[in-house]
Amino acid sequence: MVQFIGFSLAEEKEIKHLVARFATIGFNLDNLTTVERSQDMSYNGRVLPTQDSGALSMTVQLTSLSPFTVAHELAHVSDISTRRQESLDHLSLAMPSHWHLSYRMFSEYYANRVACEHAEENHVFEAFLCDVTGLRVAVRQEDWASVLINYALLLGIMDGMGRPDCEPLKLLPAETILPETVLAGIKKFRAEAEEFFQGYQREAA
């Protein structure tokens, strides 16, 4: 039984409806134990996984109740449960840095792409604008890991909205120059992202 903490009755009803929809269509939410309101405005939502004696449990914390955000976090819950060993390896922080970055990119791509299927266009557009800002700020700060993660988020939205012809890098100023290693990482990720997502679809079929 999932606990819902800190929401009004109407808010809880909407979140429960989305949780039930995800469970009905085959997402793995068996390890979800709690969904709670958060006052930490540094994020819209996040998943906190914990492991006790081999048992995995997850808490979703939300500051935004946008259907896109809720769906994004529920997709993370399912992804962590589905890729259990990979997720535990990621949580251990024991793998090479490039491995952890790759895990994050595929995780965020998947969550955003799934969320597009469960939110209205206005909510998708809000998330899109947020991720565009994240990409541009990361470039200005030369935070290349964040550039790659925000690229994955944006590609997830573009593919989720049926626009694989769109290129997130075109959202950057024309004079932007990225390091060759970053461009190589983007090229590799883009070549693999669709197959990663379709792999989920085949498993669910």
N, C-alpha and C positions, 0 to 999 in steps of 0.2 A: 504494500500500500504506500503510495507516494504522499508525503506530507506537503501541504501548501501553507506557507507562512508569510504573513505581512501584507496580504492582498485584500481588497474589498471583495464582496461576494460576486460582483459583476466581473471584476478582473480575474478572480479565481475560476469562474465559470468559463471564460474565454480560454484561459491557459489549459484547463482540464480538457476542453474540447479539442485543442490542438494535440495535446498528449495522447488522447484517445485515438485521434485520427492517425497519428504516427504509428501507434501500436497496431492498429487495425490493418494498415497497409504494409506491415512487415518490418518496420524499423525495430531495432533491438534496444528496448528501454528497460529490460529486466533489472539492470543495475541502478536505475534511477530511484533514489530514496527521498529526495527533498527538492522542492522548488521554492525559493525564498526571495523576497524583496530585499534589495541592497540599497544603501544610501551612498555608496562609493561611486562618485561620478567619473572616475577615471576609466570606466569601461561601460559598455551597454549591457553586456552579459558575459558570463564565464561559467565553465564547468570545473568543479573541484573534485577530482577522483581521490579516493582513499582505498587502501588495501589493508585488511585485518585478517590474519590467519588464512590468507589465500582468497578471501572473499572481497570482491570489488564492489564499491558503492560510490555513487556520484550525487553531488549536490549542484543544482543549477542556481546561480545567483543572477538576478536581473535588476538593472536600474531602468532599462527601457522595456516597455511592454509591447513594442511594435511587433506585429506578427512575424515580420522578417527576423527580428532578433530572437524571438522565442524559438522559431523554427530552426534558425542557425544553431542555437545551443542544443536543441534536441538532436539535431543531426550529429553534433559532436558526441553526444552521449552514445548514440548508436555506433558511431565510428570507433570510439574507444572500446566499446564492447566487442565489436566485430573484429577489429585488429588488436585483440587483447594483448598478445605478447609484444607486438611492436609498441603499443601504447605504454605498457609497463616499462619497456626499455627506454622510451622517451622520458617517462617520469623519473627514471633512475638517474638521468643526466650522465650516464656512464658511457654513452656511445660517442663517436667522433662528432665534432661540431657540425660538419657538413651533413651527417646523417640526421641529426636533430632538425636542422634547417629544412631538409627535404621532407621529413615527417610533417612539420608545421605547414609547409606549402601545400602538400596534398590534402591535409586535414582542413585547412581554411578554404581551399578550392571546393572541396566536397561540400562543406557546410553552407557556403554561399550558393552553390549551384542548387542544392536541395531547397534552401530557403526560398529561392525564386519560384518554386512550384507551390508554395504555401502562403504567398503574400501578394497583395494587390500592387499594381505598378507604382503607385505613389510611395509605398513603403520600400519597394526595391530601389526606387530612384534616390530616396533618402540614404540608404545604405551605400549606393553607388557614389554619391557625393562625398560621403564620409571616407570611403576608401580612396577616392581620387585625392582628397586632401592628405590622407596618410601617405600616399605614394609621393606626392610633391614635397611634403615635409621631409620624408626620408631621404630624398635626393638632395635637398638643400643641406641636410645635416651629414650627408655622405654616410648614412647608416645603410650599408648595402644589404645586410640581412633583412632589414625592414622593407627595403625596396622590393626584394624578392617575395616577401610574404604579402605585401600589398598588391604586387602584380598578380599573385595567385588568387587573392580575393577578387580582384577586378575581372580576371579571366573567368572565374566561377560565375560571376553575375552575367557576363557577356554570353557565355555558353548556355547558362540557365535561361536566358531570355531569347535563345535561338539566334544569336548573332556571332557565330564563330568567325565571321569575316572581320570583326572589329579587333583592333590591336591596342591594348592598354598603354603601350609606350607612346602612342600618338596623343595621349592626354597630357604629356609633358611638353614644356616649351621647346620650340624647334631647335634652340641652341644647346639643348641638354646633351652632354656627352657622358655616357656610362662606361665604367671599366669593362675591358674585354671579358674578364671572368664573370661579371654580372650578366652581360649579354649572352655568354655561353650557357650560363645557368638557366636563363629565361628561355633560350631556344630549346634546351633539353627538356625543361619542364613542359613547355607548350606541346612538344612532340609526344609526351607521355600522359598528359592529363586526361585526354578523352578516353584512352584505353583503361586508365585507372577507374574512371567513373563507370564505364561500361562493364568493367569487371564486377562492380557492385550489382549492376542491373542483372547480369547473368546469374549471380549467386541467389538473388531474390526470386528469379523466375522459377 
